[in-house]
């Protein structure tokens, strides 16, 4: 392994299959300093879990490492994090999520109906991207017709992960993000004004009306919420759906097992989350010197807890390289851990369950429609294909009369 891990992480091959490299690094040194970005990478399950949970030593604010970051909830520490998280929490209660099931089923059916006359579909662009994007747009209270614009904004925001390095690509990602932020700042005021005059049952109305310590959120804070919800609200689910199909195509016996035992779909989703974690790593910064696995991480350093590696740690999982839809227990940390545990985890799981159920009911078989290796999503820290062409055999009930 080279000493420029940021370059390796950015390669298409690494983003398509980082797991052998993770295994090599985890067994050799579960904590590794990457000099080109001056970042400390943590590869073992216990170390990653501590970095995600110990917010007093591992801050979510990159300012602790002398780096700028967007004004997003995921980059805040308590008490501000607790205050802002509680504003969003009410939108993701078990009751609210459960009540969304019929709406998500209708959206799923609508998207799949649009492909009903075709023997080939691109699962990513036809289904796995628009389904969660339209769900979160509806939750925020944004016109569904604007979702292609949201997708462009989301793709640009995701490329912020390239700013870890100091090169032309990082500068381009920063400039694109600045341009998109300006577009979003122009887009939001009219929506905010509409909600002020006619409040709705949506997240945007809730953010406008919310008070923290007696003060309303600033336009900049609302914009920050808008950006993180736009990205986090769909990217994980998109990759979860796509990765589930990749896993099952790689393991025909597991696919056959799932078709004959659909009650295992929730278990299968958990195994996909572990085996091909949609988010491969997160950002932290040390607030003080930390001793971890025999390594001394100084204060004020960028830390990357490698979730994708932790979820394949043999010290935690039996036969971690085996994809097993019946795995139990399965204590993966694909949705994070501690105070920053993903607010939308239950929603993402439900969307994936609906997606797999609908795909199985509408098809008797599917296979990749190309022999070309899949192209990764354009972000260093997420794992999944940008396109997933499938050749499908439709169930008899789905064939035209």
C-alpha positions as CSV (number, residue, x, y, z in Angstrom):
1,X,0.0,0.0,0.0
2,X,1.3,3.4,-0.9
3,X,1.7,6.3,1.5
4,X,-0.9,8.3,-0.4
5,X,-4.1,6.6,0.7
6,X,-6.2,9.6,-0.4
7,X,-5.1,8.9,-4.0
8,X,-5.9,5.2,-3.5
9,X,-9.3,5.9,-2.0
10,X,-10.1,8.1,-5.0
11,X,-9.3,5.4,-7.6
12,X,-12.3,3.7,-9.3
13,X,-10.9,0.2,-8.4
14,X,-10.6,1.1,-4.7
15,X,-14.1,2.6,-4.5
16,X,-15.5,-0.4,-6.3
17,X,-13.8,-2.9,-4.0
18,X,-12.0,-1.4,-1.0
19,X,-12.4,-4.5,1.2
20,X,-9.1,-6.4,0.5
21,X,-7.2,-3.2,1.2
22,X,-9.1,-2.7,4.4
23,X,-8.3,-6.3,5.5
24,X,-4.6,-5.8,4.8
25,X,-4.4,-2.5,6.7
26,X,-6.6,-3.6,9.6
27,X,-4.5,-6.7,10.2
28,X,-1.2,-4.8,9.8
29,X,-2.1,-1.6,11.6
30,X,-5.6,-0.8,12.6
31,X,-4.6,2.9,13.0
32,X,-2.8,4.5,10.1
33,X,-1.5,8.0,9.5
34,X,-2.1,9.2,5.9
35,X,0.5,12.0,5.4
36,X,-0.8,13.5,2.1
37,X,-4.0,14.7,3.9
38,X,-2.5,14.5,7.4
39,X,-5.4,12.3,8.4
40,X,-5.6,9.4,10.8
41,X,-7.6,6.4,9.6
42,X,-9.1,3.8,12.0
43,X,-9.9,0.4,10.6
44,X,-10.9,-1.9,13.4
45,X,-14.5,-2.2,14.8
46,X,-13.7,-1.2,18.4
47,X,-11.6,1.8,17.3
48,X,-14.2,3.0,14.8
49,X,-17.0,2.6,17.4
50,X,-15.1,4.6,19.9
51,X,-14.3,7.4,17.5
52,X,-18.0,7.7,16.6
53,X,-19.2,7.6,20.2
54,X,-16.5,9.5,22.2
55,X,-17.5,13.0,21.1
56,X,-15.4,14.6,23.9
57,X,-12.2,13.2,22.3
58,X,-13.3,13.0,18.7
59,X,-15.2,16.1,17.7
60,X,-17.6,16.2,14.8
61,X,-16.5,19.7,14.0
62,X,-13.6,19.9,11.6
63,X,-12.7,23.2,13.0
64,X,-10.9,21.2,15.8
65,X,-8.5,20.1,13.0
66,X,-8.2,23.6,11.5
67,X,-10.5,22.7,8.5
68,X,-13.6,24.4,7.3
69,X,-16.9,22.5,7.0
70,X,-20.5,23.2,6.0
71,X,-22.9,24.4,8.7
72,X,-24.6,21.0,8.9
73,X,-25.9,19.1,11.9
74,X,-23.4,16.3,11.4
75,X,-20.5,18.7,12.0
76,X,-21.9,20.0,15.3
77,X,-21.1,18.9,18.9
78,X,-23.3,19.1,22.0
79,X,-25.0,21.2,23.1
80,X,-25.7,22.8,19.7
81,X,-26.0,19.4,18.1
82,X,-28.5,18.2,20.7
83,X,-30.7,21.3,20.2
84,X,-30.8,21.1,16.4
85,X,-31.1,17.3,16.3
86,X,-34.2,17.5,18.4
87,X,-35.8,19.8,15.8
88,X,-35.6,17.1,13.2
89,X,-36.2,14.2,15.5
90,X,-40.0,14.7,15.5
91,X,-40.1,14.1,11.7
92,X,-38.5,10.7,12.1
93,X,-40.4,9.2,15.0
94,X,-41.5,5.5,14.5
95,X,-45.2,6.7,14.1
96,X,-44.3,9.2,11.4
97,X,-42.1,6.8,9.5
98,X,-44.8,4.0,9.7
99,X,-47.4,6.4,8.4
100,X,-45.3,7.0,5.3
101,X,-45.4,3.4,4.2
102,X,-48.4,3.7,1.9
103,X,-47.0,6.8,0.2
104,X,-43.6,5.1,-0.4
105,X,-45.4,2.0,-1.8
106,X,-47.3,4.2,-4.2
107,X,-44.1,6.0,-5.3
108,X,-42.3,2.6,-5.8
109,X,-45.2,1.3,-7.9
110,X,-45.3,4.4,-10.0
111,X,-41.5,4.3,-10.8
112,X,-41.6,0.5,-11.6
113,X,-44.8,1.0,-13.7
114,X,-42.8,3.5,-15.9
115,X,-40.4,0.7,-16.8
116,X,-43.0,-2.0,-17.3
117,X,-42.6,-2.2,-21.1
118,X,-38.8,-2.7,-21.0
119,X,-36.7,-5.8,-20.6
120,X,-33.8,-3.7,-19.5
121,X,-33.7,-1.0,-16.8
122,X,-31.1,1.0,-15.1
123,X,-32.0,0.3,-11.5
124,X,-30.0,3.3,-10.2
125,X,-31.3,6.0,-12.5
126,X,-34.8,4.6,-13.0
127,X,-35.6,3.6,-9.5
128,X,-33.0,3.6,-6.7
129,X,-32.1,7.3,-7.1
130,X,-35.6,8.8,-7.6
131,X,-37.5,6.8,-5.0
132,X,-35.7,8.1,-1.8
133,X,-35.1,11.5,-3.5
134,X,-38.9,12.0,-4.0
135,X,-39.6,10.7,-0.5
136,X,-37.3,13.2,1.2
137,X,-38.5,16.0,-1.1
138,X,-42.0,15.3,0.0
139,X,-40.9,15.3,3.7
140,X,-39.2,18.6,3.3
141,X,-42.1,20.0,1.4
142,X,-40.5,20.7,-1.9
143,X,-42.3,20.3,-5.3
144,X,-41.6,16.8,-6.6
145,X,-41.1,18.2,-10.1
146,X,-37.9,19.9,-8.9
147,X,-36.2,16.6,-7.9
148,X,-33.8,16.6,-11.0
149,X,-32.4,19.9,-9.7
150,X,-32.1,18.4,-6.3
151,X,-30.2,15.4,-7.7
152,X,-27.7,17.7,-9.4
153,X,-27.2,19.7,-6.1
154,X,-26.8,16.5,-4.2
155,X,-24.2,15.1,-6.6
156,X,-22.2,18.3,-6.3
157,X,-22.4,18.3,-2.5
158,X,-21.3,14.7,-2.3
159,X,-18.1,15.6,-4.2
160,X,-17.0,17.7,-1.2
161,X,-15.2,14.5,0.0
162,X,-12.6,15.2,-2.7
163,X,-11.5,18.3,-0.7
164,X,-9.6,16.2,1.7
165,X,-6.6,16.5,-0.6
166,X,-5.0,19.7,-1.8
167,X,-5.1,19.5,-5.5
168,X,-7.0,20.8,-8.6
169,X,-9.9,18.3,-8.1
170,X,-10.3,19.6,-4.5
171,X,-10.4,23.2,-5.7
172,X,-13.0,22.3,-8.4
173,X,-15.2,20.5,-5.8
174,X,-15.1,23.5,-3.5
175,X,-15.9,25.9,-6.3
176,X,-18.8,23.7,-7.5
177,X,-20.2,23.5,-4.0
178,X,-20.0,27.3,-3.6
179,X,-22.0,27.7,-6.8
180,X,-24.6,25.2,-5.8
181,X,-24.9,26.8,-2.3
182,X,-25.6,30.1,-4.0
183,X,-28.3,28.5,-6.2
184,X,-29.9,26.9,-3.2
185,X,-29.8,30.2,-1.2
186,X,-31.7,31.8,-4.1
187,X,-34.1,28.9,-4.3
188,X,-35.1,28.7,-0.7
189,X,-36.5,32.2,0.2
190,X,-39.6,31.8,-2.0
191,X,-40.4,28.4,-0.4
192,X,-39.8,29.9,3.1
193,X,-42.1,32.8,2.3
194,X,-44.8,30.4,1.0
195,X,-44.6,28.4,4.3
196,X,-44.8,31.5,6.4
197,X,-48.0,32.5,4.8
198,X,-49.5,29.0,4.5
199,X,-47.8,26.6,6.9
200,X,-47.8,22.9,6.0
201,X,-47.2,19.6,7.7
202,X,-43.6,19.3,6.5
203,X,-40.0,19.7,7.7
204,X,-39.6,23.1,6.1
205,X,-42.5,24.5,8.0
206,X,-41.2,22.9,11.2
207,X,-37.8,24.5,10.7
208,X,-39.2,27.9,10.1
209,X,-41.4,27.8,13.2
210,X,-38.8,26.2,15.4
211,X,-37.1,28.1,18.2
212,X,-33.8,27.2,20.0
213,X,-33.2,29.1,23.2
214,X,-35.9,31.5,22.3
215,X,-34.5,32.3,18.9
216,X,-35.6,31.2,15.4
217,X,-33.2,29.5,13.0
218,X,-31.3,31.8,10.8
219,X,-31.6,31.5,7.0
220,X,-28.1,30.1,6.9
221,X,-29.1,27.4,9.5
222,X,-32.2,26.5,7.5
223,X,-30.0,26.3,4.3
224,X,-27.7,23.9,6.2
225,X,-30.6,21.7,7.2
226,X,-31.8,21.7,3.6
227,X,-28.4,20.6,2.3
228,X,-27.8,17.8,4.7
229,X,-31.4,16.5,4.4
230,X,-31.1,16.6,0.6
231,X,-28.0,14.4,0.6
232,X,-28.4,12.2,3.7
233,X,-32.1,11.7,3.0
234,X,-31.5,9.8,-0.1
235,X,-27.9,8.8,-0.7
236,X,-27.7,6.0,1.9
237,X,-31.0,4.5,0.7
238,X,-30.0,4.7,-3.0
239,X,-26.8,2.8,-2.3
240,X,-28.5,0.4,0.0
241,X,-31.0,-0.7,-2.7
242,X,-28.3,-0.9,-5.4
243,X,-25.9,-2.7,-3.2
244,X,-28.5,-5.2,-2.2
245,X,-28.9,-6.2,-5.9
246,X,-25.1,-6.3,-6.4
247,X,-24.7,-8.6,-3.3
248,X,-27.5,-10.9,-4.4
249,X,-26.2,-11.2,-8.0
250,X,-22.8,-12.0,-6.6
251,X,-24.3,-14.8,-4.4
252,X,-27.0,-16.7,-6.5
253,X,-27.6,-19.1,-3.6
254,X,-28.5,-16.2,-1.3
255,X,-30.7,-14.7,-4.0
256,X,-32.6,-18.0,-4.4
257,X,-33.0,-18.3,-0.7
258,X,-34.4,-14.8,-0.4
259,X,-36.9,-15.4,-3.2
260,X,-38.2,-18.6,-1.5
261,X,-38.1,-17.0,2.0
262,X,-39.1,-13.3,1.6
263,X,-39.5,-13.1,5.3
264,X,-35.7,-12.8,5.4
265,X,-35.7,-9.5,3.5
266,X,-35.2,-7.4,6.7
267,X,-32.3,-9.7,7.7
268,X,-30.9,-9.4,4.2
269,X,-31.0,-5.6,4.4
270,X,-29.0,-5.7,7.6
271,X,-26.4,-7.9,5.9
272,X,-26.1,-5.6,2.9
273,X,-25.6,-2.7,5.3
274,X,-22.7,-4.6,6.9
275,X,-21.2,-6.2,3.8
276,X,-21.4,-3.2,1.5
277,X,-21.9,-0.3,3.8
278,X,-23.4,2.7,1.9
279,X,-21.2,5.1,3.8
280,X,-17.7,3.8,4.1
281,X,-16.2,6.4,6.5
282,X,-17.1,9.5,8.5
283,X,-15.2,12.6,9.7
284,X,-13.9,13.4,13.2
285,X,-11.2,15.6,14.7
286,X,-9.3,15.0,17.9
287,X,-9.8,17.6,20.6
288,X,-7.0,16.1,22.6
289,X,-4.2,13.6,22.2
290,X,-5.7,10.0,22.0
291,X,-4.0,6.7,22.5
292,X,-5.7,4.1,20.3
293,X,-4.4,0.6,19.5
294,X,-0.9,1.5,20.5
295,X,-0.9,4.6,18.4
296,X,-0.6,8.2,19.6
297,X,-3.0,10.5,17.6
298,X,-2.1,14.1,18.5
299,X,-4.8,16.8,19.2
300,X,-6.2,18.8,16.3
301,X,-5.9,16.0,13.7
302,X,-8.4,14.9,11.1
303,X,-9.7,11.3,11.8
304,X,-11.5,9.0,9.4
305,X,-13.3,6.2,11.2
306,X,-13.6,3.6,8.4
307,X,-17.0,2.1,8.8
308,X,-16.7,-0.2,5.8
309,X,-13.7,-1.8,7.3
310,X,-15.1,-2.0,10.8
311,X,-18.1,-3.9,9.5
312,X,-15.8,-6.7,8.2
313,X,-13.6,-7.0,11.3
314,X,-13.1,-10.7,12.0
315,X,-12.7,-9.8,15.7
316,X,-16.4,-8.8,15.7
317,X,-18.0,-10.9,12.9
318,X,-17.7,-14.6,12.1
319,X,-16.6,-15.1,8.5
320,X,-16.9,-11.4,7.7
321,X,-16.1,-11.9,4.0
322,X,-19.2,-14.2,3.6
323,X,-22.5,-12.6,2.6
324,X,-25.1,-14.4,4.7
325,X,-28.7,-13.1,4.7
326,X,-29.4,-15.1,7.8
327,X,-26.6,-13.6,9.9
328,X,-27.6,-13.2,13.5
329,X,-26.4,-11.3,15.5
330,X,-25.3,-8.6,13.2
331,X,-24.2,-5.5,15.2
332,X,-23.0,-3.5,12.2
333,X,-22.5,0.2,12.5
334,X,-23.4,1.2,9.0
335,X,-25.7,4.0,10.3
336,X,-23.1,5.3,12.7
337,X,-23.1,5.1,16.5
338,X,-23.7,7.3,19.4
339,X,-25.3,10.8,19.3
340,X,-24.9,11.0,15.6
341,X,-26.6,7.7,14.8
342,X,-28.5,8.3,11.5
343,X,-31.9,9.9,12.2
344,X,-33.3,8.3,9.0
345,X,-32.2,4.8,9.6
346,X,-35.7,3.4,10.1
347,X,-36.9,5.2,7.0
348,X,-34.0,3.9,4.9
349,X,-34.7,0.4,6.1
350,X,-38.4,0.6,5.2
351,X,-37.7,2.0,1.7
352,X,-35.2,-0.8,1.1
353,X,-37.7,-3.4,2.3
354,X,-40.4,-2.0,0.0
355,X,-38.0,-1.8,-2.9
356,X,-36.8,-5.4,-2.6
357,X,-40.3,-6.7,-2.0
358,X,-41.6,-4.9,-5.1
359,X,-38.7,-6.0,-7.3
360,X,-39.2,-9.6,-6.3
361,X,-42.9,-9.5,-6.8
362,X,-42.5,-8.0,-10.3
363,X,-39.7,-10.2,-11.6
364,X,-38.8,-13.9,-11.7
365,X,-35.1,-13.2,-12.5
366,X,-32.7,-10.4,-13.2
367,X,-29.1,-10.2,-14.2
368,X,-26.5,-7.6,-15.1
369,X,-27.1,-6.3,-18.6
370,X,-23.4,-5.5,-19.2
371,X,-20.1,-7.2,-18.5
372,X,-18.4,-3.8,-17.8
373,X,-17.4,-3.2,-14.2
374,X,-19.8,-0.8,-12.5
375,X,-18.9,2.8,-12.1
376,X,-18.8,4.1,-8.5
377,X,-20.9,7.0,-7.2
378,X,-18.9,10.3,-7.4
379,X,-18.0,10.6,-3.8
380,X,-15.0,9.1,-1.9
381,X,-16.9,8.2,1.3
382,X,-19.9,6.4,-0.2
383,X,-20.1,2.9,-1.8
384,X,-22.4,2.0,-4.6
385,X,-22.9,2.2,-8.4
386,X,-23.8,5.3,-10.3
387,X,-25.6,3.0,-12.9
388,X,-26.8,-0.5,-12.6
389,X,-28.2,-1.9,-15.9
390,X,-30.3,-5.0,-15.4
391,X,-31.9,-7.5,-17.8
392,X,-35.1,-8.7,-16.2
393,X,-37.7,-11.4,-16.6
394,X,-41.0,-10.2,-15.5
395,X,-43.5,-12.2,-13.4
396,X,-46.6,-13.4,-15.4
397,X,-48.8,-10.9,-13.6
398,X,-46.6,-8.1,-14.9
399,X,-46.7,-9.1,-18.6
400,X,-48.9,-7.0,-20.9
401,X,-52.2,-8.7,-22.0
